[in-house]
Amino acid sequence: MECGDTAGGRLGLGNGGTCSTPVGTVLEGDPEWAVTRRTYLAAGESTQEGSGGEGPRASKRPCCPSEEEEVDWEPLAKFRAACGPELAELVAEELAFARQHGTRGFHWTGAGFALKDGTSDFFLDGALTRCSCSIHAARRLPCRHLFAARLLTGAALFHMDLLRDCWGRAPEP
């Protein structure tokens, strides 16, 4: 299977066909919004009345969620429950980056997958739980490459095995 980025803003299969997953920003700024409640504010409406500009910045989210926000709400809530808000925010950034930038090439190597992001080649295990990139090595959290591969293959965005290295072993469900 060969996948890549097409000019139309959708991930492609390398043969002119496109995957159904559009490339776009998942969360604009505050990923906590997506996992704590499903309340959408109109543009310009502030989440902190009378805050005088202190605290979180005013929301610039549209009043209606995009398709990606709807799709990503559940897995991001699971990441938040499993690893807490700070680490879940990092995971949300990686997922947003994967959706926004996609990949240039993706193929099976016989021992796992290889993925190109435009500047480098990365190697992922067959289960799509480990990546050779420095982001994954440093954080032991799912990186943009794992999310891009999972989006391309249709694998679940959340799986406890994605967090097993974070804790040293797979936690009990």
GUPAKE-602431 format. One record per residue (C-alpha): x, y, z; residue in one letter. Coordinates in Angstrom, 1 decimal, always signed. Example, Ala and Ser with C-alpha at 12.3 -4.5 7.8 and 13.67 -1.06 7.14 Angstrom:
# residues 2
x = +12.3 y = -4.5 z = +7.8 resn = A
x = +13.7 y = -1.1 z = +7.1 resn = S
//
This chain:
# residues 173
x = +0.0 y = +0.0 z = +0.0 resn = M
x = +1.4 y = +3.4 z = -1.0 resn = E
x = -0.1 y = +6.6 z = +0.4 resn = C
x = +0.9 y = +10.2 z = -0.1 resn = G
x = -0.2 y = +13.8 z = +0.1 resn = D
x = -2.2 y = +15.1 z = -2.8 resn = T
x = -2.6 y = +18.8 z = -3.9 resn = A
x = -6.3 y = +18.7 z = -3.0 resn = G
x = -5.7 y = +18.8 z = +0.7 resn = G
x = -6.6 y = +15.1 z = +1.2 resn = R
x = -4.4 y = +12.2 z = +1.9 resn = L
x = -3.9 y = +10.1 z = -1.2 resn = G
x = -3.2 y = +6.5 z = -2.0 resn = L
x = -0.5 y = +7.4 z = -4.6 resn = G
x = -2.7 y = +6.2 z = -7.5 resn = N
x = -4.8 y = +9.3 z = -7.9 resn = G
x = -7.4 y = +8.1 z = -5.4 resn = G
x = -7.9 y = +10.0 z = -2.1 resn = T
x = -8.6 y = +8.7 z = +1.4 resn = C
x = -11.7 y = +10.0 z = +3.0 resn = S
x = -9.7 y = +11.7 z = +5.8 resn = T
x = -9.3 y = +15.4 z = +5.0 resn = P
x = -6.1 y = +17.2 z = +6.1 resn = V
x = -6.9 y = +20.1 z = +8.4 resn = G
x = -6.5 y = +21.5 z = +11.9 resn = T
x = -8.2 y = +19.5 z = +14.5 resn = V
x = -8.2 y = +21.9 z = +17.4 resn = L
x = -7.5 y = +25.6 z = +17.3 resn = E
x = -5.6 y = +26.5 z = +20.4 resn = G
x = -7.3 y = +24.8 z = +23.4 resn = D
x = -7.6 y = +21.0 z = +23.1 resn = P
x = -9.0 y = +20.8 z = +26.6 resn = E
x = -12.3 y = +22.2 z = +25.1 resn = W
x = -12.7 y = +19.0 z = +23.1 resn = A
x = -12.4 y = +16.6 z = +26.0 resn = V
x = -14.2 y = +18.3 z = +28.8 resn = T
x = -17.5 y = +19.2 z = +27.3 resn = R
x = -19.2 y = +19.6 z = +23.9 resn = R
x = -20.1 y = +23.2 z = +24.2 resn = T
x = -19.2 y = +25.4 z = +21.2 resn = Y
x = -18.9 y = +29.1 z = +21.5 resn = L
x = -19.6 y = +31.6 z = +18.8 resn = A
x = -16.6 y = +33.4 z = +17.4 resn = A
x = -15.5 y = +36.2 z = +19.8 resn = G
x = -17.5 y = +34.9 z = +22.8 resn = E
x = -15.2 y = +34.6 z = +25.9 resn = S
x = -15.0 y = +31.6 z = +28.1 resn = T
x = -14.2 y = +33.8 z = +31.1 resn = Q
x = -16.6 y = +36.6 z = +31.6 resn = E
x = -15.1 y = +39.6 z = +33.4 resn = G
x = -11.6 y = +38.2 z = +33.3 resn = S
x = -10.2 y = +41.5 z = +32.1 resn = G
x = -8.0 y = +39.7 z = +29.6 resn = G
x = -6.4 y = +37.4 z = +32.2 resn = E
x = -6.5 y = +33.6 z = +32.0 resn = G
x = -7.2 y = +31.7 z = +28.8 resn = P
x = -7.6 y = +33.7 z = +25.7 resn = R
x = -11.0 y = +34.2 z = +24.2 resn = A
x = -12.2 y = +31.4 z = +22.1 resn = S
x = -12.0 y = +31.8 z = +18.3 resn = K
x = -13.6 y = +28.4 z = +17.6 resn = R
x = -16.6 y = +28.4 z = +15.2 resn = P
x = -20.0 y = +27.8 z = +16.7 resn = C
x = -20.2 y = +24.5 z = +14.9 resn = C
x = -17.4 y = +21.8 z = +15.2 resn = P
x = -15.6 y = +20.6 z = +12.1 resn = S
x = -15.8 y = +17.0 z = +11.0 resn = E
x = -12.3 y = +16.3 z = +12.5 resn = E
x = -13.3 y = +17.8 z = +15.8 resn = E
x = -16.3 y = +15.5 z = +16.0 resn = E
x = -14.2 y = +12.5 z = +15.0 resn = V
x = -11.3 y = +13.3 z = +17.4 resn = D
x = -13.4 y = +14.2 z = +20.5 resn = W
x = -13.7 y = +10.7 z = +21.8 resn = E
x = -10.0 y = +9.5 z = +21.4 resn = P
x = -8.8 y = +12.8 z = +22.9 resn = L
x = -11.1 y = +12.3 z = +25.8 resn = A
x = -9.6 y = +8.8 z = +26.3 resn = K
x = -6.1 y = +10.2 z = +26.2 resn = F
x = -7.0 y = +12.8 z = +28.7 resn = R
x = -8.5 y = +10.2 z = +31.1 resn = A
x = -5.5 y = +7.9 z = +30.7 resn = A
x = -2.6 y = +10.3 z = +31.0 resn = C
x = -3.9 y = +13.6 z = +32.3 resn = G
x = -4.5 y = +17.1 z = +30.8 resn = P
x = -0.9 y = +18.1 z = +30.2 resn = E
x = +0.2 y = +15.0 z = +28.3 resn = L
x = -3.2 y = +14.9 z = +26.5 resn = A
x = -2.6 y = +18.4 z = +25.2 resn = E
x = +0.7 y = +17.2 z = +23.7 resn = L
x = -1.1 y = +14.3 z = +22.1 resn = V
x = -3.8 y = +16.6 z = +20.7 resn = A
x = -1.0 y = +18.8 z = +19.1 resn = E
x = +0.5 y = +15.8 z = +17.5 resn = E
x = -2.9 y = +14.6 z = +16.1 resn = L
x = -3.6 y = +18.1 z = +14.8 resn = A
x = -0.2 y = +18.3 z = +13.1 resn = F
x = -0.8 y = +14.9 z = +11.5 resn = A
x = -4.2 y = +16.0 z = +10.1 resn = R
x = -2.8 y = +19.3 z = +8.9 resn = Q
x = +0.4 y = +18.1 z = +7.3 resn = H
x = -0.3 y = +14.5 z = +6.3 resn = G
x = +2.5 y = +12.5 z = +4.8 resn = T
x = +4.4 y = +12.3 z = +1.5 resn = R
x = +4.8 y = +8.5 z = +1.4 resn = G
x = +3.7 y = +5.5 z = +3.4 resn = F
x = +4.4 y = +1.9 z = +2.7 resn = H
x = +4.8 y = -1.6 z = +4.3 resn = W
x = +8.5 y = -2.7 z = +4.7 resn = T
x = +7.9 y = -6.3 z = +5.7 resn = G
x = +8.8 y = -5.6 z = +9.3 resn = A
x = +6.6 y = -2.5 z = +9.8 resn = G
x = +5.9 y = +0.7 z = +8.0 resn = F
x = +8.0 y = +3.5 z = +6.5 resn = A
x = +6.6 y = +7.0 z = +6.4 resn = L
x = +8.0 y = +10.2 z = +4.8 resn = K
x = +7.0 y = +13.6 z = +6.1 resn = D
x = +8.7 y = +15.7 z = +3.4 resn = G
x = +12.0 y = +16.0 z = +5.1 resn = T
x = +12.8 y = +12.7 z = +6.8 resn = S
x = +12.0 y = +9.0 z = +6.7 resn = D
x = +10.5 y = +7.3 z = +9.8 resn = F
x = +10.0 y = +3.7 z = +10.7 resn = F
x = +6.9 y = +2.5 z = +12.6 resn = L
x = +6.3 y = -1.0 z = +14.0 resn = D
x = +3.6 y = -3.2 z = +12.4 resn = G
x = +1.1 y = -2.4 z = +15.3 resn = A
x = +1.6 y = +1.3 z = +14.7 resn = L
x = +2.5 y = +1.9 z = +18.4 resn = T
x = +6.2 y = +2.9 z = +18.0 resn = R
x = +8.0 y = +5.4 z = +15.8 resn = C
x = +11.7 y = +6.1 z = +15.2 resn = S
x = +11.3 y = +9.9 z = +15.5 resn = C
x = +12.9 y = +11.9 z = +18.2 resn = S
x = +9.5 y = +13.2 z = +19.4 resn = I
x = +8.3 y = +9.7 z = +20.2 resn = H
x = +11.7 y = +8.7 z = +21.7 resn = A
x = +11.7 y = +11.8 z = +24.0 resn = A
x = +8.0 y = +11.8 z = +25.2 resn = R
x = +7.0 y = +8.1 z = +24.8 resn = R
x = +3.7 y = +9.4 z = +23.6 resn = L
x = +2.0 y = +9.0 z = +20.2 resn = P
x = +3.7 y = +11.3 z = +17.6 resn = C
x = +2.3 y = +12.9 z = +14.4 resn = R
x = +3.8 y = +10.0 z = +12.4 resn = H
x = +1.9 y = +7.4 z = +14.3 resn = L
x = -1.3 y = +9.4 z = +14.0 resn = F
x = -0.8 y = +9.9 z = +10.3 resn = A
x = -0.2 y = +6.2 z = +9.8 resn = A
x = -3.3 y = +5.4 z = +11.9 resn = R
x = -5.4 y = +7.8 z = +9.9 resn = L
x = -4.2 y = +6.3 z = +6.6 resn = L
x = -4.8 y = +2.7 z = +7.7 resn = T
x = -8.0 y = +3.3 z = +9.6 resn = G
x = -6.6 y = +2.1 z = +12.9 resn = A
x = -8.1 y = +3.5 z = +16.0 resn = A
x = -6.6 y = +6.8 z = +17.1 resn = L
x = -6.6 y = +5.7 z = +20.7 resn = F
x = -5.2 y = +2.4 z = +21.9 resn = H
x = -3.6 y = +1.7 z = +25.3 resn = M
x = -0.6 y = +0.2 z = +23.6 resn = D
x = +0.2 y = +3.7 z = +22.4 resn = L
x = +0.9 y = +4.6 z = +26.0 resn = L
x = +2.7 y = +1.5 z = +27.2 resn = R
x = +6.2 y = +3.0 z = +26.9 resn = D
x = +5.0 y = +6.1 z = +28.8 resn = C
x = +4.3 y = +3.8 z = +31.9 resn = W
x = +6.9 y = +1.2 z = +31.2 resn = G
x = +4.3 y = -1.5 z = +30.6 resn = R
x = +0.7 y = -1.6 z = +29.3 resn = A
x = -1.7 y = -0.3 z = +32.1 resn = P
x = -4.7 y = -2.4 z = +33.0 resn = E
x = -7.8 y = -1.2 z = +31.1 resn = P
//
